Amino acid sequence: MHGSLLAGRRLRGTNLPGVLGRAAVWMVAVASVSPALRVEAAGFAPSETVFPATTRVWVSTPDPRRLQESFDNTDYGQLLRDPQMLPFVESVRDQARKAGRQRLGKLGLSFEDLSSVPGGEVALGVIEPAAGKLATVILVDTTGHGDEATRLVETVGERLAERKATKSTSTSGDGTTMTVYDVPQEPGAALPTRVAIVLRPDALVVGDDPAVVMQTASSLSGRADGLSTVASYKAVGDRCADKVSATAAPIRWYVDPLGFARAVQAANPPREKRKGPDYVAILGRQGFDAVKAVGGVIVLDDGLHDLRHHTLIHAPPLEGRKAFAPDRYKLAARMLQFPNTARLDPPTWVPRDVSSWVTMQWDMKTAFASAESLVDDVIGEKGVFEDVIASLKEDPDGPQIDIENDLVGCLGTRVSIISDHTMPIDVDSERLVIAIETHNPEQVAKTVAKSMSTDPDMRKVEFDGHVIWELIDRTDAIPKMEIETPGFVSAHADSEADSEAKGHRGRLRNREEKLLPHSAVTIAHGHLLLASHRDFLERVLATSETDGTLSDTGDYGVVTEELSRLFPGETALRSFGRGDETIRPAYEMLRRGEMPKSKSLMGQLLNVVLGDGKEGSIREQRIDGSTLPEFDVIQRYLGAAGVGMETVPEGWYIAGVALPREGRSDTVAREPSDTIPR
């Protein structure tokens, strides 16, 4: 273990929400409202030995007091205390309480309740006790806080009684007494709510499944089949556990992603059948169940960074397959080929003032060869991918291009994404360019030109010696009038197969246009450049080394230095982002209550995940941002961040840091770090 990292720490800041995730945010929320806590002898064994092997989600902090201190010592903690942020903070707390009535509130609890009782570890487990069932359990070490825990249990009982709950008690063979409240089914709820509580002298167990709560309470000394015995949990620990110093109070977490998603689907069937593909089932069928788990540790205020995280995506090769072989997975999961390389630096044509940049190594030839079964599965019809590829090559009315040989075969393994935004912020402000390396740019240019020139929705634009193909905005298009003449057949009348292939192509095209309705493409700097908007593409094309590029900036240099300490060897991915500029578009949209209208990729993704699934419907914004201050109030609290990824035999190891903002983001001043665990 490493020595203390907290000596001489100054107050600094980070873009915390984008990194923690919902489960970790829950843990920080408990800590951030906690009073000073003292840690004595543990009230139970480590929670990973108490929760069973069927735990699908686990998040824990061993010491809420130190976690709170660490959180307060970051600029994010200082941001929450900024007087101009107080109205929003109070609003969020109120919203959290309301949300708690839907989540924690179903158990009669709130974040504030949990802040008063911990004397040690606080853990949350989402367990699958049987197929099609999910149980949530909260485990709190109440050492030294027995009176507070007793009062809390009484308060919970009073709240549930107000909801007309009926109370009963039972005692297990080992003398454990459990109180169960049966709450009448509320309007809109799928099932009635059950709340089970066990209060031990030094432990509180609360959950929504009495059998699971009793089982947990009876296993406080540990169990032979605990989560800690699961191979994926062990793999995460082997890779990440030694990245935390002895004095840190980390957030530890573990998720079985596909197992959890399947259990959620089974336990919460939709009231109305949603249209579209079942992506959870598709991922399982296509071999992505090779990803067994994702987990790691998050450390706040390690003495040099506001936040540092270490994560393992545990995806070991299939039995009998070699670790780094192209066939280590099956079917579409073979797309997950990210070879390590020595250098991952931004090219000289990446503008110095962009919001973020990420680059990765990706075996695109293997990805293309593995995409057929996935595309067919998403569309819901076998042979779609092959038909589309053949149609593009053979259809006399099509572009007649050989995608595999004339395009994919000419691509390299480097993919980069550059993102920024225009001002003032509106629903269409966010910009991005995807750059794909090519070892034969001349052939790629010919292929692109041949494809685009036959597409009536694309137009050719010249810019600074480059040919750009831009998608015409269809919203203003004038409908074409078509006249059918009886008995007349065109020279290239569609056969049934041709019509079917064109239909598939159209469906795929419509999906692309929804994501990038103003897309533009060109070939330059040895890359195929795909942009969300032509103006940003032209900005990238106009950048030269003499203008000063991203590599020249101070904040990029500092982040790169820190990532090099985390990854002294080869990596498959590197990223850099400026916290303020990365968050600005979403912040302004949230502040105006317009986030659901955002046309950014993230905005559209949120609409898919949080929306009702109906075509054209706009979801309701869940967070009221009307009390947020002007952006310049929070800007000074948001520093730069970076992430790296290494392909390892058991999957992918990811680590990153969020730096404090000290002065201008491109001139971050700090002392060299030699204390980052590797």
N, C-alpha and C positions, 0 to 999 in steps of 0.2 A: 504494500500500500504506500501511497505517497503522503508526504507531510502536509501540514496545513496550507491551503491555498488562499486563505482569507486575510493574511497579514497585509496591512497597508492598503486595503481595498477602498477605492473611491466609489461614490455613487454614480452609476452609469445606466444606460438604457438599451432596450432591444425591442424588436417586433415580436413579442411573445406569442400572440394567439396563433399565428401561422405555423408555429412549430409544435406546440404542445398537443394539439388534438383535443377532442371533447373529453375523453376520460381523464387526461392529465389536467385539463382546465378544471374539472370537478375537484381534483385533489388540491390544486393551488387555491381554489375558491375556499375550501375548508380551512387551509392554512392561513389564507390572507385575512380571514375574519377571526382568527384564533387569538386569545390572550396569551401571555407568556405561560408556557407549559413546562413542567418538570418531568423528566424521564427517569423512572425507577426500574425495578425488576420487571421484565416483560410479563404481561398477563396471559400470554399464550405463545405457542411456538410460532416461528415465522409463518406468515399467512400462506405462502406457497406450499407449505407442508400440511396446512389445515384444509385448504380447498382441494377438491378432488381432481383427478386427472381429466374429468369431463368439463373443466372450466374453460370457457371459450374466450372470455375477456378477464384480465386481471390487472389492476392498477393499485399501487401501494406506495406509501412513504413511511419509512421507519421512525421518523422524528418530525412531527408537524411543527414543533417549536423552531427547530433549526431551518426547516423549509421556509417558514414564515420570515425569519430573519434574512435568509438569503434572498427571498423575493423582494422584501422591503429595501434591500441594499442595491437593487438594480434601478436603472432609470425608469423602468416600467412601473415599479412600485412607487417611485417619485411622481410619475405621471398621474397615477390614480389619486395622488394627494394635491395635485395642482388645483387651485381654487376654481379655475375656469372649467375643469373637468368634473367637479363635484356634482352638478345637476345631472350629467349623464351617468355618473357612477351610481347615484341614488336611483336613477331610472332603471339602470340595468339590475340593480339589486332587487328592485320591485318586480321587474320582469322575471328575474331568477326565482323569486318567491312564487310567482304565478306559474312559471314552468315547473317549479318543484311540486306544485299541486297536481301536476300531471305525471311527474316521475317520482322524486323523493316524497312528494306530498302524498302519493298513494300509500306510502308507508307511515304517514303522519309525521314526517321529518322535514327539516329545512337545513340549509347550509349553516345557518346561525346556531341551530341546535347542536350540530356535530362539532362546532368549534369549542364548546365548553367542556367536553368530556374526555378528550384523548390524553392519556399519560404516556403513550408510546405509539405503536404502529396503528395506522388507519388503512384499511384495505377494502376494495370493492371487487366482488367476483360475480360474473355472469356465468351461470352453470347450466348445462344441459343434462338434467337428471334422467331424461328418457327422450326418445325420438319425438319431435314435435312439441317439446316443452322447454321453456327457459325459466330460470329462477335467478333473481337478483338477491345477493346477500351483502350486507355491510358489516364489517368486523372491526370493532374499535377496542383498543387496549385502554382500559379506564383506570389503570394503576394510579393511585393517589387521588382519584376523582370519583370515588364511590358515591358520595352524597349527590354530586351533580348528575351522575348517571341515573340514580334512583329518581331524582326529580324529573329528569327527561322522560323516563319511562312513564311516570305518572301523567306528564303533560301530553305525551302521545296518546295515552288512553283517553284523556279528556277530549282531545281533538277528534278521535275516531268515534267516541260516543256521540258527539255533535252530529256526526254523519250517520247516526242511528245504527252503529255497528253493534253486533252481539259479541259478548266476551265469553271465552271459555279457557280453561287451563288443563294441562296434562303433565304427567310426570313420567320420565323414562326410567328404565331399569337401573340406571346409575344415579338416579335421584335428581336429574336435571328437570327443572320446572319451566314449562313454556306457556306463554300467554298468547292466545290466538284471537284476533278480531276479524269477524266476518262482516264486511261492509256491503250493504245492498248495492246491486248493480246500478250504476249511474247512467243517465241518458247518453247514448253514443258509445258506451263501453262495450267491448266484446263479451267480457265476463265479469262477475262480481270480484271485488278485491278482497284478498286475504292478507292480513299482516300478522306475522309471527315474531315474538320477541323472547329472547332468553337473556337474563341479566345474571352474570356470575360476579363474584367479588371483584375481579380485575378485568372483566371482559363483557362487552355488549354485542349481541348478535341480533340483527334485524333483517328480515327478508319477507318475500311474498309467497314463499312455499314452505309451509310448516314442516314437512318431512325433511327438506334440505336444511332448514334452520336448525332443527333438532340434530341432524347428522353433523352439521358444522360444530354446534356447541359440544357435541360428544367427542369431537376430534381435535380439541384445542391443544392437546399435547402432541399433535401430529398424527398422520395416518400413513399406512404402508403404500397406498395408491394415490398419494397426493400429486398435485400439479408438478411439484419438483421432480417427480419420477419420469415425467414425459420427456421423450428424447429431444423434442424441439425446444422445450424449456431449458433443458441442459445445454443445448447448443447455443442458445441465446446467452446464457450465463457464461459459458466458456469463452465466448467472443467479447462480451461487454462488461462483465462484472468487475474486472480489474482496472477499468477505466475510471473508477470512482475512488477518491481519497478517503481515508479513514474518518476525516472530519466532515465530509459532505453529508447532506440530507437529500439524497436523490429521489426522483420519482421513477419508480421501476414499473414496467408495463409489459404485457404480453397479450397477443391476440391470435387466435386461430381464425384467419379471415374468412375462408370459405365455409368452415364449420359453423362459425357464428352467423354468416349470411344465410345459410341453409336453415339454421335453427330459427332465426328471426322470421323467415318466410313461413315456416311450418307453424310457428306459434302465433303469428299474426296474419292470417289470411285476409286479403283485401275484401271489403264489402262489395266492391264492384270489380269485375274482371278488367285489369288494365291491358290496354292494347300494346303490341310491340313484343320484342324478344324477351325471354327470361334469361338475362345475362348471367345470373348465378348458375343456372343449370348449364348454360353454354360453356362457361369457364370450366366447370367440372368435367364436362364431356370432352373438352378440347385439351385436357392435360394440365391445366393451370392449378389443379389440386396438388401439383408437385410443390407448390408453396405451402408448407406445413404451418408456418407461424411467422409472425413479425413481432419483434420485441426489443427491449433495450433499456437504457437509462438516460435520464435527463437531469442535468446538474445546473442549478441557478447560482450565479455569482461565485465562480470558482477562483476568484482573485484577479482574473485577467479578462474574462468574458462574462457578459451578462447571462449567456446561456451556452451550454455545450451539450451535445447529444451524441449518443452512440447506439446504433441500431443494427440488428441482423435480420435480413429476410432469409429465413431458413428454407431452402429449397434444394435438398440433397439430390444427387442424380438417382435415377431409377435403378433398381437392383440389376447388377451386371453391367451398368453403363459407366464410362469413365467420366471423371468430374468435369472436365472442360471440353468434352467432345460435343459436336453439333447435335448428336442424337441423345444427349443425356436426358432429355424429356421426350414426350410423345406428342404427335399431332401439332396443333398450333402453338403449344407451349415451347416448341423448338425456336420460336421467334425470339425467345429470351436469351440471346447470345450477345454478351457485352464484353469483348476482349479487353484486357488491360493494356495500357501503353505508357511510355515513359513521360511524354509531354502532352499537356492539354492546355494550351495557351490561346487566348483570343487572337484572331487574325488582325492585321493592321487596318482592315476596313470596318471594324466594329467601332462605332462612334463612342467617344469618351464619356458622354453624358447619358447613356441609356440607363433605364431602370434596372435591368437584369440581363444576365447572359449565362447560358448553360451549354455545355458541350459534352458529348458522350461518344463512346465507341459502340457501334452496333453493326453486327454482321447482317447487312441488308439482303444479301443474296439468299442466305438461309431463311431470313424472315419472309421474303417473297415466296420462296418454295414451300414455306409452312403455312401460308395464309389461306390456301384454298379451302381447307375444311372449316376454318373459322368464318370466312365470308359466307360459305354455303349455309352454315349453321345459323348465322345472324339473319340472313335473308329467309331462311326456312325452306330451302329447296336445294337439293343436291345437284351439282353441275353448274351452278350459277357462275362461279369464278372462272371455270374453264370456258364457259360460253362467252363471257365478257372478253376474256383475253383473246379468244379465237375471233370474236366479232371485230375487235379492234384491228386485228391483223388481216382479216379476209373480207369483211363487209365492203362491197364496192362503193357504198355511200358513206363509209366511215373513213378514219384517218389512215388505215392500212399500215399500222406500225406494229413491230414486234417488240412488245413491252419487255419481255424477258431478256432478249439479246441486245436490243438497241437502246434500252434505258437502264433497267436494273443491272444488267451485266456491265455497264459503264460506271457504276457508282462505287465509291470507296466505303470506308467504315466510319467516317466522322460525320456526326450530325450536331448542329448547333442551333440554338434558339435565342434570338435577340428580342427583347421586349421594351416598350416604352409607351408613352401616351401623348396625346395632343392637349393643348390648353385652349379655351377653358374646358373643364371636364364635362362630358355629356355621355349619353348611353353608348356612343360609338367612338369614344376617345382612345381606347386601348389599341396598341399596334404591336405586331410581331412579324419577324422574318425567320423562316426556317431555312437553314443552309445545309445542303447535303453535298458532301465532297464527291467529286467525279474525277476519274483518271483519264477520261476521254471527253472533255467538254465539247469538242466539235461535233461528235456523234450525238451527244445529248441535245445540243442546240438544234441539230437537224431533226431529231425525233420530236422535240417539243414544237418546233415550227410546223412540222407536218401535221401534228395532232391539232394544234390550235388554229391553223389556217382553214381547216375544214369545219370548225365549230362556229356557228353563227352567233353564239353568245360571247365570243372572245374578240377583242380588237387589238390591233398591233399599234404600239406606241414606240417612238424613238426617243431615247434619253441618253445624252452624253456618250454616244457611240454604242449604246446597248439597245437591244430589241426587247421590249417588255410586252408580254401578252396579258391583257387585263380583262377580267370578267365584267361584262356589261351589266349594270344594275337593272334587273328585270322589273323592278317595281314601277318604272315609268314606261315600260314597253307597250307599244300599241299592238293589240291582238291582230294576228294575221288572218285574213279571210281565205278559206280554202273552198274551192268549188269542185264537186265531184261530177264527172261526166259519165253517164251510163255507158258501159262497154269499153271505156278507155282504161288501159293498163299502162303504167309508166314503164320505162325501159328497165328499171331495177325494182320491179314490184317485189315487196317483201314476201319471202316464204314464211311459213309458220315459225320455223326455227329462227329466221332473221328477226322477225317481229319480237319473239320472246327474248332474244339476246339484247335487242335495242331497249326493250322494257327493263331488263336487268340493269343495263347501263344507265338508263334514266333514273332508276331508283337510287343507285349509288351516287349519281351526280347530284340529285336533290339533297341527299344527306350531306355531301360536301358543301353545297351552296348554303345550307342552313348554318354551318359552322363558320365559313369564310365567304360571306356574300359579296365582298369587294376584292376578292383575291387577285393577285398579280404574280407573274412568274417570269424569270429571266435566267440566263446563264452568265456568270461573271466570276472572276477571281478563282476559277477552278471549282466552282460550286454551282449546283442547281439551287436557285433562290426562290422560295415560295413565300409570298407576303400576304398579310391580311388586308393591306391597303397599299396602293401604288405610291402614295406620298412618302411612306416610311421606307419602302424599297429604294426610292430615288435618293433618299437621305443616306442610306447605306452605300449605295453606288457612288455617291459624291464624296464619301469620306476617304481621305488619304493619310498616309503616315505623317505627312508634314502638318496635318491639322491637329495632331495629337489624338491618340486612340485610347481605348479602355486600359490597355496595359500600362499606359503612362501615369495613370491616376494613383494618388496616394492610398485611397481606401482599398482599391483593388490589390495593390501591392501588399498591404497589411493582411488582408483576408487570405491571399495566396500563401503568404508566409506561414500563417496559422494552419492552413490546410496541409502544407508541406510537412509540418510537425506531426499532424495526425496521420498523414500518409507519406512516409519517407520513401516508399517504393512506387511501383506503377499503380495507376488507377484507371477506371473505365469511365468516370464521370467527374466533372468539376463544375461548380456553379458559383455565381457571384450575384448579389442583389443589394440594392440600396433600400433600406427599410422604408424611408420616407417616400421615395418615388414609386416603389413597388406597391405601397398601400394606398397612395393618394387617390387613384380612380375609385376604388371600392369605398374609401372613406367618404368621399364627396357624394357618391351615389347613395350610400347608407344615410348620410346626413340629410339628404333631400327625400329620402323614402323611395328611391327609384332603382334600388339594386336589382329587383326582379326584371326590370326593363333593359338591363345591361346586355349589350350584344357581344361582350367579351366571351372568350372560351370559358372562363371561370363562371361568369354570370349564367351562361347557357347550361353549364354543368350543374350549377346549383338549382336551376329551374327543373332539370331532369330529376335530380335526387329529391328535391323538396316539393316539387309541384304535384299536381293531381293526375298527371299523365295524359290529360286531354289536349288534343291538338289546338294550338293557338291560345290556350288559357294562360294567364299571368298569375303566378303565385302571390300570396300576400307576404310582404316583408315581415319577418318574425321579430326583428329587433327594431325598436323605435329609436332612430338616431337624431331626432329633431332637436335634442338638447346638446348635441355635440358642438364644441367650439369651432372657430375657424381653424383651418388645417395648420397654420403656422404656429398655433399653440402647442400642438403635439409633435410637430416636425423636429423640434430640437431634442426630442427624446428617442428618436429612431436612428439607429446606426446601421452599418453594413453587416452582411452575413454571407456565409458560404457553406457549401456542402461538397463532400467528395464521396465517391463510391468505388469500392474495389470488388471485383469478382473473386470469390474465394471458393474452395472446394465444396463447401456446404451451402452456397448461395451467394448473397451479396452483403457486404459489410458497408454501412453508411455512417458517416460521422460529419459533424459540422459545428460551427460556432456562430454566435451573434455577438457582434462587437459593440461597445459603447460608442455613442456619438460625442466626440470631443472636438468642438470647433466645426469646421467645414468637413463634410463627409469625405472629401477627396484628400484631406490632409490630416488623417487620424493620427494623433500623437499618443505614443505609448511606449513602454519599455519592452525589450525583447522577452518572449516567453520561453521558459525552459522547464515548465512544470506540467505540460499537457501529457497525460498518460497516453501511451501508444499501444 
